[in-house]
Each structure stands twice: as structure tokens, then as C-alpha cells.
């Protein structure tokens, strides 16, 4: 997972909440980030790829339990 400093360096602030939600296993926040930035992710061609990360979010959620 990229650090906040790396995201800041390359002006990729749009991914901060997304990476944080993946790390924490916060499914609701992850889905909100995907929904809010859906147009941007689609234009970048990564929307479907990000949808597949939900398994990683669930893994991190259950790891915490």
C-alpha cells in the first residue's frame, strides 16, 4: 500500500481515503470512496480493478477480529 507521503508527492490525493479504508478493513468507507470517485476511476481505466479489491478489504477486516 502506498504511503500518504508518496500519494502527496505525485498529487494522488484522491486515493488517500481508498488506501486507508483498505488498510483498516472498512468496507463501508471503501464502497463510498468507489462510488464518489467512480467517474474519475472509470476515466483512468481502473474502476473494475478497484472493484476486485473488496476481497482484500474483507480480509483485512477479518484479520482484525
GIGI-V274517 format. One record per backbone hydrogen bond with DSSP energy under -1.0 kcal/mol. NH is the residue of the N-H (numbers start at 1). CO is the residue of the C=O. If there is no record, write none. Layout:
# GIGI-V274517
NH;CO / NH;CO
This chain:
# GIGI-V274517
7;3 / 8;4 / 9;5 / 10;6 / 11;8 / 12;7 / 15;12 / 16;13 / 19;15 / 20;16 / 21;17 / 22;18 / 23;19 / 24;20 / 25;21 / 26;21 / 27;25 / 30;26 / 31;27 / 32;28 / 33;29 / 34;30 / 35;31 / 36;32 / 37;33 / 41;37 / 42;38 / 43;39 / 44;40 / 46;41 / 50;46 / 51;47 / 52;48 / 53;50 / 54;51 / 57;53 / 58;54 / 59;55 / 60;56 / 61;57 / 62;58 / 63;59 / 64;60
